[in-house]
Amino acid sequence: MRRLPSIALLLAALAVPLASGLGARRASASVAHESPYTFEQTFGTALRLVRVDLGFKIVEKDVASGYLLFEYRSPESGGRVTQGAIEVVNGRAGVHVAVQLPAMPQYHEQVLLDALVKKLAAEHGDPPKKAPPPPVDAGTPPPSDAGVP
């Protein structure tokens, strides 16, 4: 009978860090998109969206590192200011874009990202076509008379 309270205490002690870890994970969520446009097109369009179209204050930007920090104001929050970030990183499949608004529900991030995707298409048209990869040789040996006149 003495083991039951100690097992319950152990389970309770393990549950607290697990629950707090799950809560923290939700707060740092972000939405992401693989942009088919160039880094310069994507970063410049994100900057114009945040500063010009939405009128948010830019706190910090670093083009070389590909990030943009800004003050986000939602009409739903009564003008309350929260911090936001957009990261733009070159990748193999294109340009990776991540939007983070840690203090807001995730749909705010998705709305910003959707606006960026729409603005990219409106400003730059169809994304540039990628060259198809070169065909892979099936391992056929070259003809034996190659190079013989």
Secondary structure, 3 states (H helix, E strand, C coil): CCHHHHHHHHHHHHHHHHHHHHHHHHHCCCEEEEECCCHHHHHHHHHHHHHHHCCCEEEEEECCCCEEEEEEECHHHCCCEEEEEEEEEECCCCEEEEEECCCCCHHHHHHHHHHHHHHHHHHHCCCCCCCCCCCCCCCCCCCCCCCCC
